[in-house]
Amino acid sequence: MIKGIRDEKVIERSEKRVVLEVFIQDDCDYFDGHFPSFKLLPAVAEFTLVEKYARKYFGVSAFVSSIPRMKFSSPLLPNTTVLFSLAYNSDKKISFDISDSAHKKISSGSFCTK
């Protein structure tokens, strides 16, 4: 468990898709030391969370073999409720979108696992 990230709430779930709601508090471990005067969640932390949820809900390997697409559109700020939308296909590819509660896109991308 990561301090400052509440357990996810499943909004939608099927065999190949999951939508999760997650509240990220201002005391989240990932904010420590990253722009102390203007906290934002580092891109690597966003990806780490996506990978964690992909393992949990799709049972995929923790090994990422390639990242063909990744885009960070808006900063993820403290005390924000975010939606993680993940989809899994038969080629072991995970596609994801992260947005805030107003559906403003924060980041998106895809990666492949072994």
N, C-alpha and C positions, 0 to 999 in steps of 0.2 A: 504494500500500500504506500502511496506517495502522499506525504503530508500536504494538505491543502487542496486535494482533488477528491471530491466526494464520489461515492460509488455511483456508477452510471445507472440511468433509468432507461430501460428498453422501451422505445416508442413504437418500433416496428421490427418484426423479425421474421425471416423466412430462411430456407436452406442456403440461399445465395446472397442475402441482403440483410443488413441490420442498420437501424437508426437509433442512436443513443443520445440521451441528453445528459450533459455533465456540467456541474458547476465548479469553476476553478477559482478558488479563494485567493486573496491577496497574500496569504502566508504560504502559498505553494512553494515547495522546495525548488522548483524550476526557476523561480524568480530570483533566487539568491545570487547576488553578484552580477546579474545581467541588467545593465543600465539602472543602477540604484536610484537615480533621480527620476527615471521614467520607466517603470517596470513594464515589460512585455514578455510574453512567453517565447523563448527561443524556438526557431524553426525546428531544430533537432529534437526539442521536447515534444512539439506537435507530432512529428513523425514517430517518435518513440511511443506516444499514446496510441496512434493509429495502428502501429505494429502490435502493441499489447492487445488491443481489442480484436485485431484480425486473428491472433493466436487463440484468444479466448472463445470467440464466436464461430470461427471457421476451422480451428484446429490446424492452422498452417504452421509450417516450420518457422523458427525464429531466424533462419538464415535468409537474408535478402540477397537475391542473385543479381538483380538489376533494378534501376529506377528510371524508367523511360520518360517519365513526366512528373514535374513537381512545380507548383506555382504558389507563391505566398502573396496574397492580394491586400490583406489588411492585418494590422497588428492584433494579437490576442492579448487583451488587457486583463488585469486582475478583477476579481469579482464579476466574472462574466459567465453566463450560461451559454454553452455551445452545443451544437448538434454535430455529431459525427455520423456521417452516412457512408457505409462501407458496402461494397459489392465484390463478390468473389466469382470468378469464372473457371471453367474447366482447365484452362491453361495455367492455373495457379497464379493468376494475376489478381491483385487487389486494387480496386479503384476507390478513391475516397474524396469526399468533400467535407470541409469543416466550415460551419457558418454560425453566426450568433443567433440569438433568439428572434431577431427581426429578419432573419434569413439573409443577412449581408455576408457574402462569401469571405472567409478568412484565408483558406488555402484549399488546394485540391491537387490531385495527382494520382499516380499509379505506381505499383512496384510488383516485382515477380519474386516468388519464393521457390525454394527447391523442394 
